[in-house]
Amino acid sequence: MEITASMVKELRERSGAGMMECKKALTENKGDIDTAIEWLRKQGLAKADKKASRVAAEGRIVLSQNANSAVMVEINSETDFVAKDENFLKFADEVAKTALASGTKDVEALKATKTSYGPTVEEARQWLVAKCGENVQVRRLVRADAANRIGAYVHGGRIGVLVEMKGGSDELARGVAMHVAAMNPPYLSPDHVPADIVAKEKEIALAQMTDKDRAKPVEIQEKMIGGKIRKTLAEMSLTGQPYVLDTNVSVGDALKKDGAEVLAFHRIAVGEGIEKVQEDYVAEVKKAMQV
């Protein structure tokens, strides 16, 4: 049977699948559109393609860890409801385990990796989209491989942290990971703050000086400005912040006491950087009433 452009167009509108997939589906099913839709659904293409453009800013951070490595993966869905679904949670757990076992640091390579039960991560994702009816995306992958200690912590499935630490204890490494999750420090230490940021803070400190301050000797002014800058840099640095598990000491002091040093940390949160669509339902209703 001849597959016409109008047939392909109708199938695209009804299924949401791509043009080439629709043409193949019609060819495989002798032009029967209803059968072709069923075929597309079985392939996981109808719903997956139709929903791929939807914003997926909810989801979970999943963790998998062994003695020497740890992996965090961000997997997104459109709603928090689906992010709590049993099928989504099983998929997310399998993706994290697959990422750890594969050794990959690249999310695209991860998508092409086979899971423990056969299909690739991408094939399993398409099946999940067809099952739950929402756009689901494997968005980010963070991996830590170290001969040193790795502290890992996931808060509520929405914030994940990996800390690479030299020395110290597992308890401290996890505690520091919890601190990073709670306080989200931009930098590891004051020494890691970029020079342009330090210069900007100096400008701000100068602008905040009162006439009374400016009347003081130059060396006193410099000490005042230096003190403000040191305080600000400490506040934006992991080692300078009060430790959330013992606010009487800084993170740096806690590390020093345990003979430890943080070499690096990684923090990701669900949906950060994704622009969520804000729907104005009042405007939608008004627009519909004018039609």
One Martini backbone bead per residue (centre of mass of N, CA, C, O) as a GRO file, in nm:
protein
  291
    1MET     BB    1   0.097   0.036   0.021
    2GLU     BB    2   0.061   0.367  -0.005
    3ILE     BB    3   0.247   0.628   0.150
    4THR     BB    4   0.129   0.921   0.251
    5ALA     BB    5   0.157   1.240   0.369
    6SER     BB    6  -0.119   1.245   0.519
    7MET     BB    7  -0.067   0.993   0.692
    8VAL     BB    8   0.182   1.095   0.839
    9LYS     BB    9   0.051   1.348   0.958
   10GLU     BB   10  -0.167   1.205   1.126
   11LEU     BB   11   0.024   1.032   1.298
   12ARG     BB   12   0.183   1.264   1.425
   13GLU     BB   13  -0.063   1.402   1.565
   14ARG     BB   14  -0.149   1.139   1.733
   15SER     BB   15   0.156   1.057   1.853
   16GLY     BB   16   0.431   1.253   1.826
   17ALA     BB   17   0.611   1.140   1.632
   18GLY     BB   18   0.828   1.108   1.398
   19MET     BB   19   0.839   1.097   1.065
   20MET     BB   20   1.011   0.836   1.021
   21GLU     BB   21   0.857   0.664   1.227
   22CYS     BB   22   0.580   0.687   1.087
   23LYS     BB   23   0.658   0.566   0.816
   24LYS     BB   24   0.752   0.294   0.929
   25ALA     BB   25   0.487   0.217   1.072
   26LEU     BB   26   0.311   0.213   0.814
   27THR     BB   27   0.476   0.005   0.658
   28GLU     BB   28   0.459  -0.227   0.878
   29ASN     BB   29   0.111  -0.170   0.876
   30LYS     BB   30  -0.024  -0.109   0.594
   31GLY     BB   31  -0.157   0.191   0.678
   32ASP     BB   32  -0.248   0.142   0.973
   33ILE     BB   33  -0.290   0.371   1.214
   34ASP     BB   34  -0.372   0.218   1.473
   35THR     BB   35  -0.145   0.006   1.453
   36ALA     BB   36   0.088   0.212   1.441
   37ILE     BB   37   0.046   0.330   1.723
   38GLU     BB   38   0.094   0.067   1.874
   39TRP     BB   39   0.379   0.025   1.763
   40LEU     BB   40   0.502   0.285   1.881
   41ARG     BB   41   0.441   0.219   2.177
   42LYS     BB   42   0.613  -0.041   2.188
   43GLN     BB   43   0.878   0.136   2.112
   44GLY     BB   44   0.856   0.418   2.278
   45LEU     BB   45   0.777   0.676   2.072
   46ALA     BB   46   0.517   0.831   2.110
   47LYS     BB   47   0.558   0.956   2.398
   48ALA     BB   48   0.851   1.038   2.397
   49ASP     BB   49   0.839   1.248   2.163
   50LYS     BB   50   0.594   1.422   2.259
   51LYS     BB   51   0.755   1.496   2.555
   52ALA     BB   52   1.051   1.610   2.502
   53SER     BB   53   0.976   1.937   2.530
   54ARG     BB   54   0.929   1.916   2.814
   55VAL     BB   55   0.963   2.027   3.127
   56ALA     BB   56   1.226   1.882   3.345
   57ALA     BB   57   1.257   1.983   3.704
   58GLU     BB   58   1.233   1.730   3.838
   59GLY     BB   59   1.322   1.462   4.074
   60ARG     BB   60   1.652   1.294   4.115
   61ILE     BB   61   1.915   1.201   4.330
   62VAL     BB   62   2.155   0.946   4.268
   63LEU     BB   63   2.338   0.681   4.441
   64SER     BB   64   2.668   0.524   4.399
   65GLN     BB   65   2.887   0.294   4.594
   66ASN     BB   66   3.223   0.223   4.679
   67ALA     BB   67   3.539   0.206   4.796
   68ASN     BB   68   3.656   0.411   4.533
   69SER     BB   69   3.359   0.504   4.441
   70ALA     BB   70   3.131   0.768   4.307
   71VAL     BB   71   2.782   0.834   4.209
   72MET     BB   72   2.591   1.095   4.048
   73VAL     BB   73   2.243   1.130   3.940
   74GLU     BB   74   2.035   1.318   3.729
   75ILE     BB   75   1.675   1.276   3.729
   76ASN     BB   76   1.406   1.381   3.529
   77SER     BB   77   1.085   1.535   3.571
   78GLU     BB   78   0.784   1.705   3.569
   79THR     BB   79   0.704   1.564   3.845
   80ASP     BB   80   0.696   1.466   4.176
   81PHE     BB   81   0.510   1.227   4.145
   82VAL     BB   82   0.693   1.061   3.951
   83ALA     BB   83   0.954   1.072   4.137
   84LYS     BB   84   0.780   0.860   4.339
   85ASP     BB   85   0.769   0.635   4.155
   86GLU     BB   86   0.854   0.311   4.129
   87ASN     BB   87   0.965   0.310   3.837
   88PHE     BB   88   1.152   0.553   3.868
   89LEU     BB   89   1.323   0.446   4.107
   90LYS     BB   90   1.432   0.195   3.963
   91PHE     BB   91   1.566   0.341   3.731
   92ALA     BB   92   1.754   0.525   3.894
   93ASP     BB   93   1.909   0.299   4.041
   94GLU     BB   94   2.015   0.161   3.781
   95VAL     BB   95   2.171   0.400   3.666
   96ALA     BB   96   2.372   0.431   3.899
   97LYS     BB   97   2.490   0.143   3.881
   98THR     BB   98   2.581   0.166   3.586
   99ALA     BB   99   2.772   0.405   3.623
  100LEU     BB  100   2.965   0.270   3.822
  101ALA     BB  101   3.040   0.011   3.653
  102SER     BB  102   3.142   0.163   3.384
  103GLY     BB  103   3.321   0.443   3.453
  104THR     BB  104   3.175   0.682   3.361
  105LYS     BB  105   3.163   1.062   3.296
  106ASP     BB  106   2.938   1.041   3.068
  107VAL     BB  107   2.606   1.078   2.988
  108GLU     BB  108   2.601   0.976   2.693
  109ALA     BB  109   2.744   0.708   2.749
  110LEU     BB  110   2.539   0.605   2.952
  111LYS     BB  111   2.291   0.581   2.759
  112ALA     BB  112   2.455   0.341   2.590
  113THR     BB  113   2.439   0.165   2.835
  114LYS     BB  114   2.394  -0.130   2.976
  115THR     BB  115   2.198  -0.290   3.172
  116SER     BB  116   2.143  -0.563   3.381
  117TYR     BB  117   1.858  -0.632   3.196
  118GLY     BB  118   1.980  -0.513   2.885
  119PRO     BB  119   1.902  -0.242   2.823
  120THR     BB  120   1.953   0.062   2.777
  121VAL     BB  121   1.913   0.357   2.923
  122GLU     BB  122   1.751   0.481   2.687
  123GLU     BB  123   1.546   0.251   2.655
  124ALA     BB  124   1.443   0.267   2.948
  125ARG     BB  125   1.346   0.558   2.929
  126GLN     BB  126   1.132   0.519   2.706
  127TRP     BB  127   0.962   0.322   2.867
  128LEU     BB  128   0.899   0.516   3.103
  129VAL     BB  129   0.753   0.731   2.941
  130ALA     BB  130   0.525   0.540   2.846
  131LYS     BB  131   0.435   0.465   3.138
  132CYS     BB  132   0.408   0.771   3.283
  133GLY     BB  133   0.365   1.028   3.075
  134GLU     BB  134   0.661   1.159   3.090
  135ASN     BB  135   0.927   1.345   3.095
  136VAL     BB  136   1.255   1.188   3.084
  137GLN     BB  137   1.588   1.268   3.221
  138VAL     BB  138   1.934   1.229   3.177
  139ARG     BB  139   2.145   1.490   3.279
  140ARG     BB  140   2.360   1.411   3.520
  141LEU     BB  141   2.718   1.348   3.602
  142VAL     BB  142   2.898   1.244   3.902
  143ARG     BB  143   3.247   1.168   3.972
  144ALA     BB  144   3.446   0.972   4.217
  145ASP     BB  145   3.799   0.895   4.204
  146ALA     BB  146   3.980   0.758   4.490
  147ALA     BB  147   4.234   0.692   4.723
  148ASN     BB  148   4.065   0.845   4.889
  149ARG     BB  149   3.819   0.979   5.061
  150ILE     BB  150   3.451   0.937   5.041
  151GLY     BB  151   3.187   1.160   5.065
  152ALA     BB  152   2.828   1.094   5.097
  153TYR     BB  153   2.519   1.285   5.007
  154VAL     BB  154   2.154   1.269   5.029
  155HIS     BB  155   1.884   1.507   5.020
  156GLY     BB  156   1.572   1.399   4.958
  157GLY     BB  157   1.667   1.352   4.645
  158ARG     BB  158   1.774   1.677   4.570
  159ILE     BB  159   2.064   1.656   4.714
  160GLY     BB  160   2.411   1.623   4.612
  161VAL     BB  161   2.726   1.486   4.759
  162LEU     BB  162   3.084   1.507   4.703
  163VAL     BB  163   3.380   1.411   4.897
  164GLU     BB  164   3.728   1.473   4.884
  165MET     BB  165   3.950   1.306   5.118
  166LYS     BB  166   4.226   1.355   5.332
  167GLY     BB  167   4.187   1.168   5.565
  168GLY     BB  168   4.035   1.099   5.841
  169SER     BB  169   3.685   1.019   5.838
  170ASP     BB  170   3.383   0.902   5.751
  171GLU     BB  171   3.223   1.089   5.935
  172LEU     BB  172   3.348   1.356   5.835
  173ALA     BB  173   3.289   1.328   5.535
  174ARG     BB  174   2.981   1.325   5.573
  175GLY     BB  175   2.958   1.592   5.730
  176VAL     BB  176   3.067   1.771   5.500
  177ALA     BB  177   2.852   1.692   5.297
  178MET     BB  178   2.620   1.808   5.466
  179HIS     BB  179   2.721   2.096   5.465
  180VAL     BB  180   2.714   2.143   5.159
  181ALA     BB  181   2.413   2.093   5.129
  182ALA     BB  182   2.325   2.332   5.323
  183MET     BB  183   2.541   2.585   5.228
  184ASN     BB  184   2.670   2.611   4.947
  185PRO     BB  185   2.969   2.656   4.877
  186PRO     BB  186   3.157   2.804   4.623
  187TYR     BB  187   3.423   2.741   4.793
  188LEU     BB  188   3.681   2.586   4.953
  189SER     BB  189   3.864   2.852   4.988
  190PRO     BB  190   3.997   3.161   4.999
  191ASP     BB  191   4.220   3.075   4.780
  192HIS     BB  192   3.976   3.003   4.557
  193VAL     BB  193   3.912   3.288   4.513
  194PRO     BB  194   3.881   3.498   4.281
  195ALA     BB  195   4.026   3.799   4.210
  196ASP     BB  196   3.768   3.954   4.114
  197ILE     BB  197   3.610   3.904   4.377
  198VAL     BB  198   3.806   4.040   4.571
  199ALA     BB  199   3.797   4.319   4.435
  200LYS     BB  200   3.493   4.364   4.476
  201GLU     BB  201   3.499   4.348   4.789
  202LYS     BB  202   3.682   4.595   4.821
  203GLU     BB  203   3.490   4.801   4.698
  204ILE     BB  204   3.264   4.757   4.903
  205ALA     BB  205   3.426   4.825   5.159
  206LEU     BB  206   3.490   5.117   5.074
  207ALA     BB  207   3.189   5.213   5.034
  208GLN     BB  208   3.115   5.149   5.354
  209MET     BB  209   3.263   5.378   5.448
  210THR     BB  210   3.286   5.621   5.667
  211ASP     BB  211   3.386   5.927   5.757
  212LYS     BB  212   3.513   5.825   6.019
  213ASP     BB  213   3.693   5.610   5.885
  214ARG     BB  214   3.848   5.813   5.685
  215ALA     BB  215   3.985   5.970   5.936
  216LYS     BB  216   4.167   5.753   5.965
  217PRO     BB  217   4.431   5.592   5.941
  218VAL     BB  218   4.545   5.406   5.684
  219GLU     BB  219   4.622   5.146   5.844
  220ILE     BB  220   4.340   5.117   5.971
  221GLN     BB  221   4.176   5.095   5.712
  222GLU     BB  222   4.319   4.840   5.604
  223LYS     BB  223   4.237   4.658   5.841
  224MET     BB  224   3.933   4.686   5.804
  225ILE     BB  225   3.918   4.583   5.514
  226GLY     BB  226   4.062   4.313   5.560
  227GLY     BB  227   3.855   4.201   5.763
  228LYS     BB  228   3.607   4.203   5.576
  229ILE     BB  229   3.723   4.021   5.355
  230ARG     BB  230   3.786   3.773   5.527
  231LYS     BB  231   3.492   3.727   5.616
  232THR     BB  232   3.367   3.693   5.334
  233LEU     BB  233   3.548   3.456   5.234
  234ALA     BB  234   3.466   3.264   5.460
  235GLU     BB  235   3.154   3.255   5.393
  236MET     BB  236   3.228   3.136   5.081
  237SER     BB  237   3.381   2.902   5.240
  238LEU     BB  238   3.411   2.599   5.361
  239THR     BB  239   3.647   2.638   5.580
  240GLY     BB  240   3.506   2.918   5.706
  241GLN     BB  241   3.260   2.784   5.801
  242PRO     BB  242   3.034   2.691   6.008
  243TYR     BB  243   2.972   2.394   6.140
  244VAL     BB  244   2.672   2.229   6.137
  245LEU     BB  245   2.761   2.008   6.371
  246ASP     BB  246   2.958   2.262   6.491
  247THR     BB  247   2.933   2.605   6.542
  248ASN     BB  248   3.205   2.650   6.718
  249VAL     BB  249   3.328   2.561   6.443
  250SER     BB  250   3.500   2.522   6.172
  251VAL     BB  251   3.568   2.328   5.912
  252GLY     BB  252   3.873   2.367   5.929
  253ASP     BB  253   3.898   2.283   6.228
  254ALA     BB  254   3.778   1.998   6.198
  255LEU     BB  255   3.994   1.898   6.003
  256LYS     BB  256   4.247   1.953   6.175
  257LYS     BB  257   4.168   1.774   6.419
  258ASP     BB  258   4.157   1.508   6.203
  259GLY     BB  259   4.376   1.527   5.976
  260ALA     BB  260   4.232   1.687   5.731
  261GLU     BB  261   4.152   1.714   5.363
  262VAL     BB  262   3.998   1.893   5.116
  263LEU     BB  263   4.011   1.854   4.763
  264ALA     BB  264   3.693   1.813   4.692
  265PHE     BB  265   3.365   1.920   4.559
  266HIS     BB  266   3.017   1.805   4.490
  267ARG     BB  267   2.713   1.981   4.376
  268ILE     BB  268   2.366   1.881   4.335
  269ALA     BB  269   2.044   1.992   4.204
  270VAL     BB  270   1.733   1.978   4.132
  271GLY     BB  271   1.683   2.184   3.845
  272GLU     BB  272   1.926   2.344   3.814
  273GLY     BB  273   1.904   2.571   3.537
  274ILE     BB  274   1.600   2.533   3.498
  275GLU     BB  275   1.337   2.663   3.320
  276LYS     BB  276   1.037   2.725   3.438
  277VAL     BB  277   0.705   2.706   3.367
  278GLN     BB  278   0.471   2.973   3.398
  279GLU     BB  279   0.138   2.937   3.448
  280ASP     BB  280  -0.147   3.136   3.332
  281TYR     BB  281  -0.469   3.057   3.393
  282VAL     BB  282  -0.623   3.322   3.363
  283ALA     BB  283  -0.520   3.390   3.078
  284GLU     BB  284  -0.622   3.132   2.944
  285VAL     BB  285  -0.924   3.178   2.996
  286LYS     BB  286  -0.950   3.453   2.857
  287LYS     BB  287  -0.855   3.357   2.580
  288ALA     BB  288  -1.081   3.141   2.540
  289MET     BB  289  -1.326   3.347   2.564
  290GLN     BB  290  -1.237   3.515   2.292
  291VAL     BB  291  -1.290   3.283   2.071
   0.00000   0.00000   0.00000
